[in-house]
Amino acid sequence: MTQGINLSLLISYCALIFWLSNQTSLQPPMTFQYQDKVLHIGAYFIMGALAWRSFFTLCKTRTKTAILSFFFCALYGLSDEWHQSFVPGRYYDLLDWYADMIGAIIAVLVSYNIPSRTISA
């Protein structure tokens, strides 16, 4: 039951990111330099945490869960950047993808170090 909820949250979040990436203009007001990279890190931190919760019961070990969660987020981020290259007014940015991976790896490292009974429920 909980596995289904976790997977549904992950899929919904991925759909939200896809929808946001499909917008021709998505420019929040800039309040500091590299704000967009911080937003990417935050977005993929959330995705990394959701991926961890979704894959933990499937993988059964922290190491396998960490690897699967990170690669899922990295590949999704890469596909999202590629998708943006087809959206008018948007473009592919390798630095955005790096920021995505940084957010995912932080979430995986944090999740890896939390006792499993608090993250697998």
C-alpha positions in Angstrom: 0.0 0.0 0.0 2.7 2.5 1.1 4.9 1.5 -1.9 2.0 2.4 -4.3 1.6 5.8 -2.6 5.4 6.5 -2.8 5.5 5.5 -6.4 2.4 7.6 -7.2 4.1 10.7 -5.6 7.3 10.2 -7.6 5.4 9.8 -10.9 3.2 12.9 -10.1 6.3 14.9 -9.2 8.0 13.8 -12.5 4.8 14.8 -14.4 4.9 18.3 -12.7 8.6 18.8 -13.7 7.7 17.7 -17.3 4.8 20.2 -17.3 6.9 23.0 -16.0 9.6 22.2 -18.6 7.0 22.4 -21.3 6.2 26.0 -20.6 7.6 28.4 -23.1 8.5 30.9 -20.5 9.3 30.0 -16.9 11.3 32.9 -15.4 10.7 33.6 -11.7 12.0 37.0 -10.6 15.8 36.8 -10.2 16.8 37.8 -6.7 20.4 36.5 -6.8 23.0 35.2 -9.3 22.6 31.4 -10.0 19.1 31.3 -8.6 18.1 29.0 -11.3 20.8 26.5 -10.3 19.6 26.6 -6.7 16.0 25.9 -7.9 17.2 22.9 -9.9 19.1 21.6 -6.9 16.0 22.0 -4.7 13.7 20.4 -7.3 15.9 17.3 -7.8 16.6 17.1 -4.0 12.8 16.5 -3.7 12.9 14.0 -6.6 15.8 12.2 -5.0 14.0 11.8 -1.7 10.8 10.6 -3.5 12.9 8.2 -5.6 14.6 6.8 -2.5 11.2 6.2 -0.8 9.9 4.6 -3.9 12.8 2.3 -4.6 13.8 1.3 -1.0 11.3 -1.5 -0.6 12.2 -2.7 -4.1 15.9 -2.8 -3.6 16.0 -3.8 0.1 19.6 -2.4 0.6 20.7 1.1 1.0 23.5 0.9 -1.6 21.2 -0.4 -4.3 18.6 2.1 -3.4 21.1 4.9 -3.5 22.4 3.9 -6.9 19.0 3.4 -8.5 17.6 6.6 -7.0 20.6 8.7 -8.2 20.6 7.2 -11.7 16.8 7.6 -12.0 17.1 11.3 -11.2 20.2 11.8 -13.4 18.5 10.2 -16.4 15.3 12.0 -15.8 17.1 15.3 -15.5 19.0 14.6 -18.8 15.8 13.7 -20.5 14.2 16.9 -19.2 17.0 19.0 -20.5 16.7 17.3 -23.9 12.9 17.8 -23.8 13.4 21.5 -23.2 15.5 21.8 -26.3 12.3 21.2 -28.3 10.2 23.8 -26.4 10.1 27.3 -28.0 11.9 29.8 -25.8 13.6 27.1 -23.8 17.1 25.5 -24.3 19.3 22.7 -23.1 21.7 23.7 -20.4 24.3 21.2 -19.2 24.8 23.2 -16.0 21.2 22.7 -15.2 21.7 19.0 -15.5 24.7 19.2 -13.2 22.6 21.1 -10.7 19.9 18.4 -11.0 22.5 15.7 -10.2 23.8 17.7 -7.2 20.3 17.9 -5.7 19.7 14.2 -6.3 23.0 13.2 -4.7 22.4 15.4 -1.6 19.0 13.7 -1.2 20.4 10.3 -1.6 23.2 10.9 0.9 20.8 12.4 3.4 18.4 9.4 2.9 21.2 6.9 3.1 22.1 8.2 6.6 18.6 8.2 8.0 17.6 5.1 9.9 15.5 2.9 7.4 12.4 2.6 9.7 11.8 6.4 9.3 12.2 6.4 5.5 10.7 3.2 4.2 7.2 3.7 5.7 
